[in-house]
């Protein structure tokens, strides 16, 4: 079979097939060799969802309501990945595609073409040598087993990982019994329903980076993270520019491009949108809490006030419907606990966690006026540079309203006519001044003598050495003749 025919047969992904049916149960790669899925889709029952739905809980319920299924396209790099029944199913689908291809060609050519008697095999498709044959892609469907991990898995600092389970395996609860997939891309609908999840864990990764870099700060307030973000953005400006300037003119100095400007308010709004989730995440997490719980509660209270303000728009808002701003209370532990309860658990449990974090055994840095060296460094380095003013913009010598000469009338029509080149109507050779009450005119058929210099525009015009009215020499001549417009200003 011709290579082009093979490409047509395997161009579209096969399947879908359950991963426990298609893949060999003994094939459970780990480390840096995880299977990779593209075009991820998530489904809960009959409804397509995103990670915002199935990963919204910091404190998930003991018994999930319904299992979550996920789908993706897997490229089969090696036939050893497949189970025997998986190979049989793929070969059967491959030959059905071949039969449809032959039948379609036969109907188009009006000639009866017999279906090949020798069936196609995966072994023949892949070839004997590694990476020399073709590769097929398969839609696989899995039942989600473990929480998704984004930028938190060891060895995959920038990846999204999702684990599946084998419903026919009685030992699925053991960690070694599920297969983990690396997600390379998402379906557009899935991505739009996962923006909260992705943005929250990007913030978690950023917070962990800041905590590791500034070890002298025991507990961080929101402003510490905002200033650290602006500082890191400032440091990357010169090496990670994404918007490049256009080619400068010859007399302009080359300017190295920069990242787009990020304001203090923009970064603060991002933390405001996920302030409740971040507080719940670190209260639930075991070990040392890197954030100052008291200041974060006050920050959430300020966000509540800002959201209730008129014309607040979408400031500090997540990508989903947010109803946590309806409370009349602000930053009390009970009010904050109601906010955190939307991420799992009960308000009573969250209130106890907040009070425990605020207890004397967990002192807060809020009332300590002395800043550490790292805090001072962050605050000073992230400050905006002082503005440099052009000395040409000096103060006016006289007050603006001190003289009636500042009252300008409407501009003269002469300026408008001087801004456009003169034109002639078709078939005419006499140009009349367009300014009202002006009798000046030029007859292009009677220009007179231009002197001995035959290269002057006047000589070119006089000898009628121009093809149309836009001729450069003719325009120069007319520009000189039209200086009379200045007297009409």
C-alpha positions, -999 to +999 in steps of 0.1 A: +000+000+000+013+035-009+025+056+020-001+083+012-028+057+017-014+047+050-014+083+061-050+086+052-059+056+072-043+067+104-048+104+101-077+105+125-074+090+160-088+055+166-113+047+194-124+056+219-113+027+241-111+023+279-075+025+290-078-007+310-090-025+279-065-011+254-033-009+275-013-037+290-021-038+328+017-044+334+026-013+315+027+014+342+055+038+333+069+061+360+095+089+363+101+108+332+084+083+308+048+090+316+022+086+288+012+119+273-024+129+265-035+156+242-069+173+238-080+165+274-118+164+280-135+158+314-170+145+320-192+140+350-221+118+341-234+132+308-221+167+314-187+180+301-169+198+329-135+213+337-110+211+365-128+239+383-156+215+390-138+183+400-107+200+417-124+229+436-123+213+470-093+218+492-110+195+517-127+170+494-157+150+507-151+115+519-174+099+492-174+116+458-209+120+443-201+105+409-170+093+392-153+117+368-141+104+334-115+119+313-106+115+276-075+122+256-056+113+225-026+090+232+001+083+206+011+047+207+049+048+205+054+011+211+032-019+205+044-032+239+021-007+255-010-025+242-028-055+256-036-085+233-072-076+231-062-040+225-041-050+195-069-071+181-094-042+184-070-017+167-062-041+138-099-047+133-106-009+131-076-004+109-089-030+083-124-015+085-110+018+075-091+002+047-123-015+034-142+019+035-113+035+016-114+009-011-152+010-014-151+048-017-124+047-044-144+020-063-176+041-063-157+072-074-140+054-103-172+034-113-150+004-113-154-026-090-122-030-070-118-060-048-110-056-011-075-067-003-075-103+010-045-099+032-054-079+063-033-050+076-014-056+109+000-033+135+033-050+133+035-043+096+024-007+102+050+000+128+078-018+110+107-038+124+130-009+133+122+015+161+109+049+150+109+039+113+073+030+108+040+049+113+024+057+146-013+056+154-032+079+178-061+066+200-088+082+219-087+066+254-112+071+282-103+067+319-119+070+353-102+097+373-086+082+404-064+108+422-065+146+424-049+164+395-015+178+401-004+210+383+031+223+388+034+204+421+046+169+410+083+160+415+101+159+381+073+178+364+075+214+376+054+228+348+031+199+339-005+188+346-008+152+358-040+131+361-042+096+374-066+068+363-077+036+378-086+001+366-122-006+376-116-043+372-086-044+396-096-051+432-065-034+445-071+000+429-067+018+462-030+011+462-009+039+448+010+015+426-021+003+408-031+035+389-016+049+357-006+086+356-008+107+325+009+139+315-015+163+299+000+182+270-031+201+258-068+206+266-100+209+246-109+245+244-141+239+264-122+221+291-096+248+293-122+275+297-137+256+326-103+250+343-089+286+345-095+289+383-076+257+390-047+266+368-044+301+381-046+290+417-018+265+414+003+290+395-001+312+426+008+283+449+040+277+428+049+313+430+043+315+467+065+284+473+092+301+452+091+333+472+091+314+505+122+295+494+140+326+483+133+349+513+138+325+542+142+352+568+104+361+565+085+337+587+049+346+576+041+366+544+014+392+540-003+398+507+018+429+499+050+408+504+039+385+476+027+414+454+060+432+457+080+400+452+060+394+420+067+429+407+104+424+415+107+391+397+088+406+367+112+435+367+142+412+367+129+392+338+120+422+317+152+423+297+156+385+291+120+374+285+106+402+263+077+390+241+066+423+224+093+435+200+095+470+187+092+477+150+123+484+129+135+519+140+143+546+116+179+553+107+181+583+130+165+565+160+184+548+187+178+510+192+157+503+223+157+468+238+121+455+240+104+449+274+077+428+288+043+445+291+038+467+321+022+449+351+007+472+377+005+468+414-033+468+412-033+440+386-012+417+407-032+425+438-065+418+420-052+383+411-045+375+447-078+390+457-097+367+433-082+336+449-075+349+484-101+326+500-089+295+483-053+303+491-061+307+528-080+274+528-052+257+510-026+266+535-048+261+565-055+226+553-019+219+544+002+202+570+034+218+583+044+254+587+019+279+573+039+305+553+011+331+551+001+356+579-034+343+586-045+375+604-035+398+576-050+375+550-083+375+568-082+413+568-074+413+532-104+391+524-125+415+544-112+444+523-120+425+491-155+420+504-159+457+508-144+464+474-167+440+457-198+456+473-187+490+461-206+504+431-189+500+397-165+475+411-168+455+379-149+422+378-121+433+401-110+405+423-135+381+407-128+345+397-139+329+364-170+314+379-201+328+395-190+340+429-216+345+457-193+348+487-196+386+486-232+388+498-224+386+535-228+417+556-198+406+577-162+412+567-131+398+583-144+380+614-134+343+617-170+332+614-175+352+582-142+340+567-151+304+576-183+306+556-163+317+526-138+287+530-167+262+534-173+265+496-140+247+491-151+217+512-157+210+548-180+229+572-179+264+584-174+252+620-143+232+610-128+262+591-135+286+620-116+263+644-087+262+620-086+300+617-088+305+654-061+279+659-038+298+635-046+330+653-039+316+688-009+328+708+009+295+700+009+307+664+019+344+667+012+366+638+036+391+623+008+417+619+017+438+649+055+436+645+066+470+631+101+459+624+107+445+589+132+418+581+160+425+557+142+404+530+110+424+534+128+457+531+146+444+500+114+433+484+096+466+492+125+488+480+133+469+448+097+467+436+091+504+439+085+523+407+113+543+393+110+581+397+096+597+366+120+617+345+105+649+330+116+664+297+132+699+304+116+712+272+082+711+290+088+742+311+062+762+330+044+789+310+059+824+313+025+840+319-007+826+334-028+809+308-058+831+314-040+864+319-044+878+284-072+878+259-047+867+232-052+831+245-087+831+230-080+817+196-106+817+168-113+789+144-083+782+120-083+797+085-094+775+055-060+783+040-043+759+063-066+731+051-059+738+014-021+740+021-022+705+036-034+689+004-017+689-030-035+708-058-057+690-082-072+696-116-105+683-130-101+660-160-097+679-193-087+712-176-053+729-176-061+760-155-058+758-117-079+783-097-071+791-062-096+773-039-097+801-013-128+822-015-124+858-029-090+849-044-086+855-082-052+838-085-049+811-113-023+792-132-026+782-169-004+752-175-005+758-212+009+793-209+036+793-182+061+818-198+099+815-198+118+798-169+153+810-175+184+793-188+184+764-164+165+737-182+166+714-152+143+737-131+108+725-125+095+755-144+113+744-176+100+708-173+065+721-169+069+747-197+081+719-221+052+697-209+076+670-199+052+653-175+028+625-179+001+633-153-007+658-127+012+639-099+045+643-117+072+653-091+085+683-110+050+696-117+042+693-080+074+712-071+065+740-095+030+743-082+042+744-046+064+774-054+036+791-073+011+785-045+030+804-018+005+832-024-019+812-001+001+826+029-014+860+023-049+846+027-042+832+062 
